Amino acid sequence: MAISSNNIQVYTTLSKELVAEIDKDAKANYRTRSQQINMILTEYYKTQTTTKHESE
């Protein structure tokens, strides 16, 4: 993903085991590691937002 004015680059440390799972899923879905992590986080927060609005 290109860095634009709407994006912020984030660095984190993950366990080797978690990265292996992310890489396995990324490969299965023809994504890069970065794209897979982006998808995971985006889906997580979409779900959180949807769940929060449904409970109100």
N, C-alpha and C positions, 0 to 999 in steps of 0.2 A: 504494500500500500504506500503510495507516495505521501510524503509529509506536506500537508497544505495548512493554510491558516486555520482550518476547522479541526485539525488533528493535533494531538500531543503524543509524542513518543514516550513510552513507559518501559522501564527496565525492571525485571524481577528475577529472583532466584527460585527455581523449582527443583524438586527432587528428580533424580535420574529416572526413577520409576514412573513418575507422572509425565515427564517429557517423553518417555518411551510410549506411553499410552496415547499421548497427544499426537506423536509422530505416526503411530499405527493408524489412528483414526484419520489423520490428515492424508496419509497415503491412500487409504481406502476411498477417500472422497476427492482425490486429485487436488488437494490443497497444499499450500506450504504450511510450515509450522506456524508462522505469523498469522496466516489467514485462518487456520484452525483455532488458534487462541482467540482471535478477534471474533469468530463465529460463536465460540463458547461463551465469551463474556457478553456479547450482544444478546444472545438467546436467554442467558440467565437474567439480565436486567429487563428484557421484554417480559419475561415470565413474572418477575417480581412486580413490575408496574401493573401488569394485568391482574395479578392476584390482589395487589393492594387496592385497586379500583373496584374489584368485585366485592371485597369485604366491606367497603364503605356504604 
